[in-house]
Amino acid sequence: LLNPATGHVVTIGDHLQLAAIFATEYPEVSGIVHDKRVRMDLSILSYLRSFVPPNNVASLKDNFRMCEQLASFTREALYEGYNIPAQRENPPMGGLHFDDMGNLYASILSCDRALCSLRLQHEGLGADDMLALEARVAASLVRTYDTGRPDEGSLASEVFVVTPHHVQRVSVLRDLLNNEATQPRFADVCVDTAERMQGQEAALVVICYA
């Protein structure tokens, strides 16, 4: 299909994206290109980058989508040389009003930063208890956000809760929907794993890491 003398193959993607999750271990298979090893959990892009000359690889480092603080975090954590256009300022969480600013969750949601981190103390807690604590905090942030919104519209496309694994997703949903009186209100909140949430946007994104 490709003329070896004149043809070109261009691969586009992000080699630092979340890798595939396997339920079991697969054996490595001997590769035929430069005696490299082919791993089943390695993307084609990552495999090609391992032997393609550096001058044949182009990185698009100008981000016109995220605000300055989110892009700064991404640059420090993942991408060296990430460029942040000056015109993208940190957006405020517009329209929120809380009666009780002494509430921890209200203070987090009212801060002027695009990225906030809440560290949970887990000393003495077992895995199940830690899972339940994280789910309770995530659900409390969603409930508090809802109390401060200026309208009572659907939360379906406005709030995401992202979890690494399915067991955390189930735990967050259980905590969020455990009250029959408010269950219909939060039934359409999107709670899913990172794999399924990539490429989507929301006003509030709660990410679970425990």
PyMOL commands that set and color helices and strands:
alter all, ss='L'
color gray80, all
select helices_A, chain A and resi 44-49+54-56+68-77+104-110+127-148+166-176+183-186+194-197
alter helices_A, ss='H'
color red, helices_A
select strands_A, chain A and resi 29-30+37-38+159-163+190-193+204-207
alter strands_A, ss='S'
color yellow, strands_A
deselect
rebuild
show_as cartoon
